[in-house]
Amino acid sequence: PPGSYRISLIASARNLKLPKQLFWSIRCADPASEIARFNIPEGTFNRRQLSLDFAIGLGACPMQVLRLETAAIAESWRFRYVGTLVMHKLSIERVSS
């Protein structure tokens, strides 16, 4: 439903290198458009809490899709993703505006 939301992630990483980004994409199914992009940072960290606020407009998007994506257009050995990423908890919650 329309409103304000927060996507939150608790994650750990070790030597994470993301040459073409790694992110959660929240998209409107119809009409197709990106609502929010939640980037995962590179590096080494332990149980880091990350969050992003986003909004869905009134009547603008009755159904949303959540996908884990990269900005890589084609598979290539030039852009090697290395390291370890553990996503301990991912949540999307409604917040008061």
C-alpha positions as YAML, in Angstrom:
chain: A
units: angstrom
residues:
- id: 1
  name: PRO
  ca: [0.00, 0.00, 0.00]
- id: 2
  name: PRO
  ca: [1.04, 3.64, -0.38]
- id: 3
  name: GLY
  ca: [3.14, 5.10, 2.42]
- id: 4
  name: SER
  ca: [6.62, 5.51, 3.88]
- id: 5
  name: TYR
  ca: [8.82, 2.46, 4.41]
- id: 6
  name: ARG
  ca: [12.29, 1.51, 5.63]
- id: 7
  name: ILE
  ca: [14.37, -1.35, 4.27]
- id: 8
  name: SER
  ca: [16.93, -2.54, 6.83]
- id: 9
  name: LEU
  ca: [19.78, -5.01, 6.62]
- id: 10
  name: ILE
  ca: [22.17, -6.46, 9.17]
- id: 11
  name: ALA
  ca: [25.18, -7.81, 7.27]
- id: 12
  name: SER
  ca: [28.76, -8.97, 7.71]
- id: 13
  name: ALA
  ca: [31.45, -8.94, 5.03]
- id: 14
  name: ARG
  ca: [35.07, -9.95, 4.66]
- id: 15
  name: ASN
  ca: [37.27, -8.42, 1.94]
- id: 16
  name: LEU
  ca: [34.19, -7.71, -0.17]
- id: 17
  name: LYS
  ca: [34.96, -6.19, -3.59]
- id: 18
  name: LEU
  ca: [32.00, -5.20, -5.77]
- id: 19
  name: PRO
  ca: [33.31, -3.70, -9.04]
- id: 20
  name: LYS
  ca: [29.82, -3.17, -10.49]
- id: 21
  name: GLN
  ca: [27.86, -2.70, -7.25]
- id: 22
  name: LEU
  ca: [25.57, -5.08, -5.41]
- id: 23
  name: PHE
  ca: [22.21, -3.74, -4.30]
- id: 24
  name: TRP
  ca: [18.64, -4.54, -3.38]
- id: 25
  name: SER
  ca: [16.30, -3.01, -5.93]
- id: 26
  name: ILE
  ca: [12.69, -2.23, -5.07]
- id: 27
  name: ARG
  ca: [10.76, -1.84, -8.29]
- id: 28
  name: CYS
  ca: [7.20, -1.18, -9.26]
- id: 29
  name: ALA
  ca: [5.87, -4.17, -11.22]
- id: 30
  name: ASP
  ca: [3.49, -2.13, -13.37]
- id: 31
  name: PRO
  ca: [4.35, 0.43, -14.56]
- id: 32
  name: ALA
  ca: [7.96, -0.81, -14.43]
- id: 33
  name: SER
  ca: [10.13, 1.68, -12.57]
- id: 34
  name: GLU
  ca: [12.68, 1.71, -9.74]
- id: 35
  name: ILE
  ca: [11.36, 2.97, -6.40]
- id: 36
  name: ALA
  ca: [14.56, 2.57, -4.37]
- id: 37
  name: ARG
  ca: [18.09, 1.19, -4.61]
- id: 38
  name: PHE
  ca: [19.74, -0.05, -1.42]
- id: 39
  name: ASN
  ca: [23.51, -0.35, -1.99]
- id: 40
  name: ILE
  ca: [25.64, -2.88, -0.14]
- id: 41
  name: PRO
  ca: [29.05, -1.41, 0.79]
- id: 42
  name: GLU
  ca: [32.43, -2.96, 0.02]
- id: 43
  name: GLY
  ca: [35.01, -3.85, 2.64]
- id: 44
  name: THR
  ca: [35.15, -5.76, 5.90]
- id: 45
  name: PHE
  ca: [32.54, -5.27, 8.61]
- id: 46
  name: ASN
  ca: [30.72, -7.27, 11.27]
- id: 47
  name: ARG
  ca: [26.95, -7.14, 11.73]
- id: 48
  name: ARG
  ca: [26.69, -3.63, 10.30]
- id: 49
  name: GLN
  ca: [23.19, -2.14, 10.37]
- id: 50
  name: LEU
  ca: [22.20, -0.44, 7.13]
- id: 51
  name: SER
  ca: [18.88, 1.18, 6.24]
- id: 52
  name: LEU
  ca: [17.17, 3.27, 3.59]
- id: 53
  name: ASP
  ca: [13.84, 5.09, 3.72]
- id: 54
  name: PHE
  ca: [11.60, 5.16, 0.65]
- id: 55
  name: ALA
  ca: [8.01, 6.01, -0.24]
- id: 56
  name: ILE
  ca: [5.30, 4.56, -2.43]
- id: 57
  name: GLY
  ca: [2.89, 7.15, -3.78]
- id: 58
  name: LEU
  ca: [-0.89, 6.94, -3.70]
- id: 59
  name: GLY
  ca: [-2.11, 4.80, -6.61]
- id: 60
  name: ALA
  ca: [1.36, 4.84, -8.17]
- id: 61
  name: CYS
  ca: [2.41, 1.23, -7.65]
- id: 62
  name: PRO
  ca: [0.00, -1.48, -6.49]
- id: 63
  name: MET
  ca: [2.66, -4.25, -6.59]
- id: 64
  name: GLN
  ca: [6.39, -4.07, -5.81]
- id: 65
  name: VAL
  ca: [9.26, -6.47, -6.59]
- id: 66
  name: LEU
  ca: [12.38, -6.90, -4.43]
- id: 67
  name: ARG
  ca: [15.50, -8.19, -6.23]
- id: 68
  name: LEU
  ca: [19.19, -8.54, -5.44]
- id: 69
  name: GLU
  ca: [21.04, -7.10, -8.46]
- id: 70
  name: THR
  ca: [24.33, -5.80, -9.82]
- id: 71
  name: ALA
  ca: [25.01, -3.02, -12.32]
- id: 72
  name: ALA
  ca: [26.87, -5.47, -14.58]
- id: 73
  name: ILE
  ca: [25.19, -5.63, -17.99]
- id: 74
  name: ALA
  ca: [26.80, -8.86, -19.20]
- id: 75
  name: GLU
  ca: [28.74, -11.65, -17.56]
- id: 76
  name: SER
  ca: [32.45, -10.86, -17.75]
- id: 77
  name: TRP
  ca: [35.66, -12.04, -16.12]
- id: 78
  name: ARG
  ca: [36.81, -8.39, -16.09]
- id: 79
  name: PHE
  ca: [34.56, -7.54, -13.15]
- id: 80
  name: ARG
  ca: [35.29, -10.18, -10.51]
- id: 81
  name: TYR
  ca: [33.27, -10.08, -7.33]
- id: 82
  name: VAL
  ca: [35.36, -11.40, -4.42]
- id: 83
  name: GLY
  ca: [34.99, -11.77, -0.68]
- id: 84
  name: THR
  ca: [32.27, -13.02, 1.61]
- id: 85
  name: LEU
  ca: [28.91, -11.44, 2.39]
- id: 86
  name: VAL
  ca: [26.46, -12.74, 4.99]
- id: 87
  name: MET
  ca: [23.03, -11.12, 5.23]
- id: 88
  name: HIS
  ca: [21.82, -11.91, 8.73]
- id: 89
  name: LYS
  ca: [18.48, -10.10, 8.53]
- id: 90
  name: LEU
  ca: [16.59, -8.18, 5.86]
- id: 91
  name: SER
  ca: [13.33, -6.41, 6.66]
- id: 92
  name: ILE
  ca: [10.94, -3.90, 5.16]
- id: 93
  name: GLU
  ca: [8.73, -2.05, 7.61]
- id: 94
  name: ARG
  ca: [6.21, 0.73, 7.35]
- id: 95
  name: VAL
  ca: [7.26, 3.94, 9.12]
- id: 96
  name: SER
  ca: [5.22, 6.95, 10.12]
- id: 97
  name: SER
  ca: [5.73, 9.87, 7.72]
...
